[in-house]
Amino acid sequence: MQSIEGMQDLYSLNWLGRFAASLPAGKARQKAVLAEIAALRERLPVSLLAFHDRQAKQKKPSVVRSNGTSCGGCHLRLPMGLTHELRMPGRFVFCPHCSVFNTTDASRAQEAESEKTLKVSLPE
């Protein structure tokens, strides 16, 4: 599953991890978010999950949204071949500078939709 769906799951895992950390410990809402994180972790292949865990230990995201010419993590310019790759739908690249996956498909709309869904579906 090392495809764009895997990158979107990693993006969601990053976002949910930050969200869970901001919630009061032991509350129903945090438990629901942690359950969603566990479900995402089960779907991801071991290789992507291991990469995510290594990045999380260093307090780095495993996948970021690129602006098309520079990395969304370190903000350095990506090589031209990688920027061309990112222009194709469903593609992602690995930043040679900071070792983070970059995609243009993990959009702000998905993040906003995730937040809206969490507010609606999670108990207070």
C-alpha positions in Angstrom: 0.0 0.0 0.0 2.9 2.4 -0.4 0.7 4.6 -2.5 -1.0 7.9 -2.1 -3.5 6.2 0.2 -0.6 5.3 2.5 0.6 8.9 2.4 -2.9 10.2 3.3 -3.1 7.7 6.2 0.3 8.9 7.4 -0.8 12.5 7.1 -3.9 11.6 9.1 -1.8 9.8 11.7 0.4 12.9 12.1 -2.6 15.1 12.5 -4.4 12.8 14.9 -1.3 12.4 17.0 -1.0 16.1 17.5 -4.7 16.4 18.2 -4.7 13.6 20.7 -1.8 15.2 22.5 -3.8 18.4 22.9 -6.7 16.6 24.6 -7.1 16.0 28.3 -5.7 12.5 29.2 -8.3 9.8 29.9 -11.3 11.6 28.6 -13.7 9.9 26.2 -12.7 12.2 23.3 -9.0 11.4 23.6 -9.9 7.6 23.9 -11.9 7.9 20.6 -9.0 9.6 18.9 -6.5 7.0 20.2 -8.8 4.3 18.9 -8.8 5.9 15.4 -5.0 6.1 15.6 -4.9 2.4 16.4 -7.2 1.6 13.4 -5.0 3.7 11.1 -1.8 2.0 12.4 -3.4 -1.4 11.6 -4.0 -0.4 7.9 -0.5 0.8 7.3 2.3 -1.5 6.1 5.1 -2.2 8.6 7.6 -0.3 6.5 5.6 3.0 6.5 4.7 2.5 10.1 8.3 2.0 11.2 9.3 5.2 9.2 6.5 7.1 10.9 7.5 6.0 14.3 11.2 7.0 13.7 10.1 10.4 12.6 7.7 10.8 15.6 10.5 10.0 18.0 12.4 13.0 16.5 9.2 15.1 16.7 9.1 15.3 12.9 6.1 14.6 10.6 6.3 11.6 8.4 4.6 13.3 5.4 4.1 17.0 4.7 2.3 19.0 2.0 4.6 20.5 -0.5 4.0 23.8 -2.2 5.2 22.2 -5.5 8.7 23.5 -5.6 10.0 23.2 -2.0 9.7 20.7 0.8 6.9 21.3 3.3 9.2 20.1 6.1 12.5 21.8 5.7 11.3 24.4 3.1 14.4 23.8 0.9 13.9 23.7 -2.8 13.3 20.2 -4.1 15.3 19.0 -7.2 13.6 19.6 -10.5 12.9 15.9 -11.1 11.1 15.6 -7.9 9.0 18.8 -8.5 7.9 17.3 -11.8 7.0 14.1 -10.1 4.9 16.0 -7.6 2.9 17.6 -10.4 1.5 14.2 -11.4 -1.8 13.3 -9.6 -1.3 10.7 -6.9 2.4 11.0 -6.6 4.7 11.6 -3.6 8.4 12.2 -3.2 11.0 11.8 -0.5 12.9 15.0 0.4 16.7 14.4 0.0 17.4 17.2 2.6 15.2 16.2 5.6 14.0 12.7 4.7 10.3 13.4 4.8 7.7 12.4 2.3 6.1 15.2 0.4 2.8 15.2 -1.4 0.4 17.7 -2.8 -2.6 15.5 -2.2 -2.8 15.9 1.6 -4.6 19.1 1.2 -5.9 21.6 3.7 -9.4 20.6 2.7 -8.7 17.0 4.0 -7.3 18.4 7.2 -10.3 20.7 7.7 -12.7 17.8 6.9 -10.9 15.6 9.4 -11.3 18.2 12.1 -15.0 18.7 11.3 -15.5 14.9 11.4 -13.8 14.6 14.7 -15.9 17.4 16.2 -19.1 15.7 15.0 -18.3 12.1 15.7 -16.3 12.2 18.9 -17.9 12.4 22.4 -17.0 15.3 24.5 
